[in-house]
Amino acid sequence: MDNIEELIDRYLSKSMTAIEVKDFENLLKTDTTLHAEYLKSIAARKFIEEAGRLELREKFDVFESEELTGEKAIIPLWFKRTMATAAVFIVLFGLYQVVFNSTISSDAVFESYFETYKAPSVERNSETTLDTNLQSAMKAYEAKSYEEALQFFDKLEDKTNYVANFYKGLSYLSSKDPNYKQALQSFEIVLQTDNDYNQQALWYKGLTLLKLKETDKALKVFQKIKETTSYNHEKAVEIVAKNIEN
């Protein structure tokens, strides 16, 4: 995202229009990168505010001491340095807690990383009944008519066809009324054999597990993707590093 810091600064400084605020807040719910940078900006501002308060408080303490005693307060340099160091440590610890211990929901991670996979073109020239149904399913899938695609997938006699099951799983995820359990079953069928869609099926299996609130299992999947540097391994690295809650 371009000018992400400027965007966050405009939001925090309340210089956005009402429409821009609404768009920003909607994006904040799904864009994990923006969400992380937003938390860092809040923490940084908090640090600056606290540092300013500490300095002001020190001045007030000195002034109050002078008023009570009638003498200029003398604070040992070593004491000032010790207190300043302790104050900075406390604020930085708070900063760490906000930035690194912040959580993000499994639903938000799914929405941020899920996108449909392109439809294949290799099935379009076949003329058998099986391939005709698969061809019709792919056309419906490509047209984003996922419910119609599922109807054609269900007509296939070969229930173990890995191509059909991969796109069937994606159709379940992309439907108006998603069926995550059925999607997971479809991806598991793909993963039972060695084929061209194994890596992709593993990625979507991980995302589906997030929607099913099986976060631990999902993270194991993404860890495997990370270690094997398979499909979308860079995104898997990002997900593994997040503090995800159901």
BELQUI-V225984 format. One record per residue. N is the residue number from 0. RES is the residue in one small letter. PHI is phi in whole degrees, 0 to 359 (NA if undefined). Layout:
N&RES&PHI + N&RES&PHI
This chain:
0&m&NA + 1&d&284 + 2&n&53 + 3&i&296 + 4&e&293 + 5&e&295 + 6&l&297 + 7&i&294 + 8&d&298 + 9&r&296 + 10&y&292 + 11&l&292 + 12&s&272 + 13&k&58 + 14&s&253 + 15&m&269 + 16&t&283 + 17&a&299 + 18&i&292 + 19&e&295 + 20&v&298 + 21&k&297 + 22&d&297 + 23&f&295 + 24&e&293 + 25&n&293 + 26&l&293 + 27&l&297 + 28&k&284 + 29&t&242 + 30&d&271 + 31&t&293 + 32&t&294 + 33&l&298 + 34&h&299 + 35&a&295 + 36&e&293 + 37&y&297 + 38&l&297 + 39&k&296 + 40&s&295 + 41&i&298 + 42&a&296 + 43&a&296 + 44&r&296 + 45&k&297 + 46&f&299 + 47&i&296 + 48&e&296 + 49&e&294 + 50&a&298 + 51&g&295 + 52&r&295 + 53&l&297 + 54&e&295 + 55&l&294 + 56&r&297 + 57&e&298 + 58&k&295 + 59&f&295 + 60&d&297 + 61&v&295 + 62&f&296 + 63&e&295 + 64&s&297 + 65&e&293 + 66&e&294 + 67&l&285 + 68&t&262 + 69&g&75 + 70&e&237 + 71&k&293 + 72&a&288 + 73&i&243 + 74&i&254 + 75&p&306 + 76&l&299 + 77&w&297 + 78&f&290 + 79&k&300 + 80&r&293 + 81&t&297 + 82&m&294 + 83&a&295 + 84&t&296 + 85&a&296 + 86&a&296 + 87&v&296 + 88&f&299 + 89&i&298 + 90&v&294 + 91&l&295 + 92&f&296 + 93&g&297 + 94&l&298 + 95&y&299 + 96&q&298 + 97&v&292 + 98&v&282 + 99&f&266 + 100&n&257 + 101&s&289 + 102&t&249 + 103&i&223 + 104&s&286 + 105&s&296 + 106&d&297 + 107&a&295 + 108&v&295 + 109&f&301 + 110&e&298 + 111&s&286 + 112&y&253 + 113&f&283 + 114&e&210 + 115&t&290 + 116&y&257 + 117&k&299 + 118&a&281 + 119&p&283 + 120&s&249 + 121&v&289 + 122&e&269 + 123&r&282 + 124&n&263 + 125&s&281 + 126&e&235 + 127&t&285 + 128&t&299 + 129&l&301 + 130&d&289 + 131&t&296 + 132&n&295 + 133&l&293 + 134&q&298 + 135&s&296 + 136&a&297 + 137&m&292 + 138&k&296 + 139&a&294 + 140&y&298 + 141&e&297 + 142&a&275 + 143&k&64 + 144&s&262 + 145&y&291 + 146&e&294 + 147&e&294 + 148&a&301 + 149&l&298 + 150&q&297 + 151&f&288 + 152&f&299 + 153&d&291 + 154&k&278 + 155&l&292 + 156&e&284 + 157&d&276 + 158&k&282 + 159&t&256 + 160&n&303 + 161&y&290 + 162&v&295 + 163&a&299 + 164&n&291 + 165&f&297 + 166&y&284 + 167&k&294 + 168&g&299 + 169&l&294 + 170&s&294 + 171&y&298 + 172&l&289 + 173&s&265 + 174&s&294 + 175&k&298 + 176&d&240 + 177&p&301 + 178&n&240 + 179&y&287 + 180&k&292 + 181&q&294 + 182&a&299 + 183&l&298 + 184&q&298 + 185&s&296 + 186&f&293 + 187&e&295 + 188&i&296 + 189&v&300 + 190&l&282 + 191&q&285 + 192&t&234 + 193&d&275 + 194&n&209 + 195&d&288 + 196&y&249 + 197&n&302 + 198&q&295 + 199&q&294 + 200&a&297 + 201&l&296 + 202&w&300 + 203&y&288 + 204&k&298 + 205&g&300 + 206&l&296 + 207&t&296 + 208&l&298 + 209&l&297 + 210&k&292 + 211&l&274 + 212&k&65 + 213&e&259 + 214&t&298 + 215&d&299 + 216&k&294 + 217&a&298 + 218&l&295 + 219&k&294 + 220&v&296 + 221&f&292 + 222&q&295 + 223&k&296 + 224&i&298 + 225&k&298 + 226&e&290 + 227&t&266 + 228&t&47 + 229&s&269 + 230&y&309 + 231&n&61 + 232&h&296 + 233&e&293 + 234&k&291 + 235&a&297 + 236&v&300 + 237&e&297 + 238&i&293 + 239&v&300 + 240&a&281 + 241&k&276 + 242&n&261 + 243&i&264 + 244&e&242 + 245&n&288
